[in-house]
Amino acid sequence: MIHLKRQLPYRPTERMNVVSYPIRDIVMEAKSEEAKGKKMIYLNIGDPPQYGFEPFKVIAEQVKSALEENWKGYAPSEGDEQFRKTVAKIEKCNPEDVFAVAGLTEGIDFFFHSFIGFGEKVLLPNPVYPLYLSKAKQFEGDSVFYRHDVDGQIDVGNMAKKIEGAKAIVIINPNNPLGSVYSEKNLSEVVKLCGEYDVPIFYDGSYDQLILEGKQVDFRKIARDKVPFIYGSSLSKDFSYPGARIGWVTFHGDKWTEVKNAFFLLCNQRLSVNWEYQKAAAAAIVHPSYPAYIANMKMKLMERRDTFVKMASKLPLSFPVPKGAFYAFMKIETPKWKKDLQFVRAALKEGVVFVPGSGFGRQEDGVYFRSTFLPEPHIIEEAFAKIRRIL
């Protein structure tokens, strides 16, 4: 007689318990409402093409050209040579300091994988883009948070109290989810502080062309020769092409040799990033028609931002007026709502999808949610008319 061993259910590893992405996780609940026939307004995700923003057309043209030239094999693991040279010219670094990644998302993953060890302190902004929270937990780092002031600037005094012993600091500018743009003075103070404590910076410049108000500050000029840093960006936001999944990280300073070697190994194990889109990115980021493209995009965003602020100001909500990117981080100024997820689920019932503020870190002073202002003005007005009923 053959005895079959009873199979136990397959279970994910304990590490999976800390994997989350609230921006998309909430969509599962939204789709459940949609299945009942409810029309949903998705204000949860920063996906420009979903709201009518056309990707920079040069990218598609160059992809087509690359396909016709038969770029169909594996690309070099660290990135196409021309792509790396083009990025290096903009970044004022060597091509060997540039790595192509599958969207900056992968660059963030590689950074934590290669640099943040068990129990090592990494200083994150509060609120913070959720991927940084998830990655810090996955790689068992010690997440410590620095605050912002009422205008959305980095509270350097608060950072100074927490920086000692930090392995790295993350800066996102323009900030997601606040929509704030850090001033040159603010960034210079942060760089000075990091230099004093010899703490390197991971600088997320995903939205660095989308500054709606204020001066565009080149962080690389502020930080160069003062503190080691990594600068990351992609085609996703500044070029309205998140589906391309092309990003880059560049290393600045002379202390990154071992980390760059680790990046190279991580690039090797994932083989390569899509070659056609690397060719396209190399052309797009230096194309002479890009300034006109981004100016038009910012004009549309400002119109939508202004409508958003006008509508929000009529409700019991407070937030720093977004000056960059395309998000607002809203505090509910009414005692009706005690938990952010309860409010977000109530908004779902009305047909509007937000992200709970706790998805961006623990918010101890109230109930928050994040919204994008990417949709056309009339859709923004419709969304606020719906949530007025529950606020």
C-alpha positions in Angstrom: 0.0 0.0 0.0 1.3 3.5 -0.9 0.9 6.0 1.9 0.6 9.6 0.6 2.0 12.3 2.8 -0.6 14.9 3.6 0.4 18.2 2.0 0.3 21.3 4.1 -0.9 24.5 2.4 1.9 26.5 0.8 2.5 29.7 2.8 4.4 32.8 1.9 7.5 33.6 3.9 7.4 35.9 6.9 9.1 38.6 4.9 6.0 38.9 2.8 4.1 40.1 5.8 5.7 43.5 5.5 5.1 43.9 1.7 2.4 46.5 0.9 1.7 49.3 -1.5 -1.4 51.2 -0.3 -1.7 53.2 -3.5 -2.7 50.1 -5.4 -4.0 48.0 -2.5 -7.0 50.2 -2.2 -7.9 49.6 -5.8 -9.1 46.0 -5.0 -11.8 47.5 -2.8 -12.6 50.1 -5.5 -13.1 47.4 -8.1 -15.5 45.7 -5.8 -17.7 48.8 -5.8 -17.2 49.2 -9.5 -18.5 45.7 -10.1 -21.8 46.8 -8.4 -22.2 49.3 -11.2 -20.8 52.4 -9.4 -18.8 54.9 -11.4 -15.4 55.5 -9.7 -13.2 58.5 -9.8 -9.6 57.3 -9.2 -7.6 59.9 -7.4 -5.3 57.4 -5.8 -2.5 57.0 -8.3 -0.1 59.4 -10.2 -0.6 57.9 -13.7 -0.6 60.9 -16.1 -1.8 59.0 -19.3 -4.9 57.7 -17.3 -5.9 61.4 -17.1 -5.3 62.4 -20.7 -1.6 63.4 -20.5 0.1 62.2 -23.6 3.7 60.7 -23.2 6.5 62.7 -24.8 6.0 61.6 -28.4 9.8 61.3 -29.1 9.9 58.2 -26.9 7.4 56.2 -29.1 9.2 57.4 -32.3 12.5 56.3 -31.0 11.2 52.9 -29.8 9.9 52.3 -33.3 13.2 53.3 -34.8 15.1 51.0 -32.3 12.8 48.1 -33.2 13.4 48.6 -36.9 17.1 48.5 -36.2 16.6 45.1 -34.6 17.4 45.9 -31.0 15.9 42.7 -29.7 18.6 40.9 -27.7 19.7 41.4 -24.1 21.0 44.9 -23.2 24.1 45.2 -21.1 23.1 44.5 -17.5 24.1 48.0 -16.2 22.5 49.7 -19.2 23.0 50.7 -22.8 26.3 52.5 -23.4 24.7 55.5 -25.2 22.0 55.8 -22.5 24.6 55.8 -19.7 26.7 58.4 -21.6 23.7 60.7 -22.1 22.6 60.5 -18.5 26.2 61.0 -17.3 26.5 64.2 -19.4 23.4 65.6 -17.7 24.4 64.5 -14.3 28.1 65.6 -14.7 29.4 62.2 -13.7 31.1 59.3 -15.4 29.1 56.7 -17.4 30.4 54.1 -14.9 28.4 55.9 -12.2 25.1 55.4 -14.1 22.8 52.4 -13.9 19.7 51.8 -15.9 16.8 50.4 -13.8 13.3 49.2 -14.5 11.7 52.5 -13.3 13.1 54.2 -10.3 11.1 51.6 -8.3 13.8 49.1 -9.0 16.5 51.6 -8.2 15.0 52.1 -4.8 14.8 48.3 -4.3 18.5 47.9 -5.3 19.5 50.8 -3.0 18.0 49.1 0.1 19.2 45.7 -1.0 22.8 46.8 -1.4 23.2 49.4 1.3 20.8 49.1 4.3 21.6 46.2 6.6 19.8 44.6 9.5 18.9 47.2 12.1 20.7 50.1 10.3 19.0 53.5 10.6 17.6 55.1 7.5 16.1 58.5 7.8 12.8 58.9 5.8 10.6 62.0 5.3 7.2 61.9 7.0 4.9 61.5 5.1 6.9 59.3 2.7 6.2 57.5 -0.6 5.1 54.0 0.6 7.7 52.0 -1.3 10.4 53.4 1.0 8.5 52.1 4.0 8.0 48.7 2.5 11.6 48.3 1.4 13.0 49.4 4.7 10.9 46.7 6.4 11.8 44.0 3.9 15.5 44.6 4.4 15.1 45.0 8.1 16.3 48.5 8.4 15.4 50.9 11.2 13.1 53.5 9.8 13.3 56.9 11.6 11.3 59.8 10.3 12.0 63.5 10.0 9.2 66.1 9.9 8.1 68.9 7.6 6.9 72.4 8.7 3.5 73.8 7.8 4.8 75.0 4.4 6.0 71.5 3.5 9.7 72.4 4.0 12.1 69.9 5.7 12.3 70.6 9.4 16.1 70.7 9.6 16.0 71.1 13.4 13.9 68.0 13.8 16.2 66.1 11.4 19.3 67.2 13.4 17.9 65.5 16.5 17.6 62.2 14.6 20.5 62.1 12.2 23.2 60.7 14.4 23.9 57.1 13.5 21.9 57.2 10.3 23.2 55.0 7.4 21.4 57.2 4.8 18.8 59.9 4.3 16.1 59.8 1.7 14.9 63.1 0.1 12.0 63.3 -2.4 11.7 66.6 -4.2 9.2 67.7 -5.3 7.7 65.7 -2.5 5.3 62.8 -2.9 2.8 63.0 -1.2 3.0 66.6 0.0 3.5 68.3 -3.4 5.9 70.6 -1.7 9.1 71.9 -3.4 12.1 72.4 -1.2 13.9 75.7 -1.4 17.6 76.1 -2.2 18.1 77.4 1.4 16.3 74.4 2.8 18.3 71.9 0.8 21.6 73.6 1.5 20.9 73.3 5.3 20.1 69.6 4.9 23.3 69.1 2.8 25.4 70.9 5.5 23.9 68.8 8.2 24.5 65.5 6.3 28.1 66.6 5.6 28.7 67.2 9.3 27.5 63.7 10.2 28.9 62.0 7.0 25.5 60.7 6.1 24.9 60.1 2.4 21.7 61.0 0.6 19.4 59.1 -1.7 17.7 61.8 -3.7 14.5 60.9 -5.5 14.1 63.4 -8.4 11.1 61.6 -10.0 9.2 64.9 -10.4 12.1 67.4 -10.7 10.8 68.9 -13.9 7.3 69.3 -12.5 7.7 72.5 -10.4 4.6 74.6 -10.7 5.7 77.4 -8.4 9.1 78.6 -7.2 12.6 78.2 -8.5 13.9 74.9 -9.9 16.9 74.0 -7.8 19.6 71.7 -9.0 20.4 69.5 -6.0 23.5 68.2 -7.7 25.1 71.6 -7.7 24.2 72.1 -4.0 25.5 68.7 -2.8 28.4 68.1 -5.1 31.7 67.9 -3.2 29.9 68.3 0.1 28.2 65.0 0.7 28.0 61.6 -1.2 24.6 61.1 -2.8 22.6 59.0 -5.3 20.3 60.8 -7.7 17.4 58.9 -9.2 14.8 59.7 -11.9 12.8 58.1 -14.7 10.5 58.6 -17.7 7.4 57.9 -15.5 6.4 61.4 -14.4 8.5 64.0 -16.1 7.8 62.4 -19.5 4.3 61.0 -18.6 5.4 57.5 -19.5 5.1 55.3 -16.4 4.5 52.2 -18.6 8.0 52.5 -20.2 9.6 51.3 -16.9 12.9 53.1 -17.6 14.7 54.9 -14.8 18.3 55.7 -13.8 20.4 56.1 -10.7 23.7 58.0 -10.6 26.3 57.8 -8.0 28.1 61.0 -6.9 31.0 61.1 -4.5 34.0 58.8 -4.0 32.6 56.4 -1.3 30.3 54.3 -3.4 32.7 51.7 -4.9 31.3 48.7 -2.9 27.7 49.8 -3.4 28.2 50.2 -7.2 29.7 46.7 -7.3 26.6 45.4 -5.5 24.3 47.3 -7.9 26.2 45.7 -10.8 25.5 42.2 -9.3 21.9 43.0 -8.8 21.7 44.3 -12.4 23.3 41.0 -13.6 20.8 38.8 -11.8 17.8 40.6 -13.5 19.6 40.4 -16.8 18.7 43.7 -18.5 16.3 46.6 -18.9 14.3 46.9 -22.2 16.8 48.0 -24.8 14.4 49.8 -27.1 13.2 52.1 -24.3 16.7 52.8 -23.2 17.5 54.0 -26.7 14.3 56.1 -26.6 15.2 57.6 -23.2 18.6 58.5 -24.4 17.1 60.6 -27.2 14.2 62.0 -25.2 16.0 63.4 -22.2 18.1 65.7 -24.4 15.6 66.4 -27.2 15.2 70.1 -28.1 11.4 69.8 -28.1 11.2 68.6 -24.5 11.1 72.1 -22.9 8.0 73.0 -24.8 6.4 69.6 -23.9 7.0 70.0 -20.2 5.9 73.7 -20.2 2.6 72.6 -21.7 2.2 69.8 -19.1 2.9 72.2 -16.3 0.3 74.7 -17.6 -2.4 71.9 -17.6 -1.3 70.8 -14.1 -1.5 74.4 -12.7 -5.1 74.7 -14.0 -6.1 71.5 -12.4 -4.1 72.3 -9.2 -5.9 75.6 -8.9 -9.3 74.0 -9.3 -8.4 71.4 -6.7 -7.3 74.0 -4.2 -10.4 76.1 -4.8 -12.7 73.1 -4.2 -10.8 71.8 -1.2 -10.8 75.2 0.5 -14.6 75.0 0.7 -14.4 71.9 2.9 -13.0 71.2 6.3 -9.6 70.2 4.9 -6.1 71.6 5.4 -2.9 71.0 3.4 0.2 72.8 2.1 -0.7 74.1 -1.4 1.1 71.8 -3.8 3.9 73.6 -5.7 5.2 70.6 -7.5 4.4 67.0 -8.7 0.6 66.4 -8.8 -0.5 65.4 -5.3 -2.0 66.9 -2.1 -1.8 65.5 1.4 -5.0 66.4 3.1 -5.8 66.7 6.8 -9.5 66.3 7.8 -10.4 69.1 10.1 -13.5 67.6 11.6 -13.9 65.2 14.5 -16.3 63.1 12.5 -13.6 60.8 11.2 -11.3 59.0 13.7 -9.5 56.7 11.3 -8.3 57.4 7.8 -9.3 54.0 6.4 -12.8 54.5 7.5 -13.0 57.8 5.7 -11.4 56.4 2.5 -13.9 53.5 2.5 -16.7 56.0 2.9 -15.4 57.9 0.0 -15.3 54.6 -2.0 -19.0 54.3 -1.4 -19.5 57.7 -2.9 -17.4 56.7 -5.9 -14.1 58.5 -5.1 -10.8 56.6 -4.6 -8.2 58.1 -2.2 -5.2 56.6 -0.4 -5.3 56.6 3.5 -2.6 58.9 5.0 -1.3 56.1 7.2 0.0 54.5 4.0 2.6 57.2 4.0 3.8 56.7 7.5 2.2 57.1 10.9 0.4 60.5 11.2 0.1 61.2 14.9 -1.6 64.6 14.7 -4.8 63.8 12.8 -6.5 61.9 10.0 -5.0 62.3 6.5 -5.5 61.1 3.0 -3.6 61.6 -0.3 -5.2 62.7 -3.6 -3.9 63.4 -7.0 -5.1 66.5 -9.0 -4.3 65.0 -12.4 -7.9 64.8 -13.7 -9.6 67.5 -15.7 -11.2 70.3 -13.7 -14.7 69.1 -14.1 -13.8 65.7 -12.8 -12.1 67.3 -9.8 -15.3 69.3 -9.1 -17.4 66.2 -9.4 -15.2 64.3 -6.9 -15.4 67.1 -4.3 -19.1 67.3 -4.7 -19.3 63.6 -3.8 -17.1 63.8 -0.7 -18.7 66.9 0.5 -21.6 64.6 1.6 -19.4 62.6 4.0 -17.2 65.5 5.3 
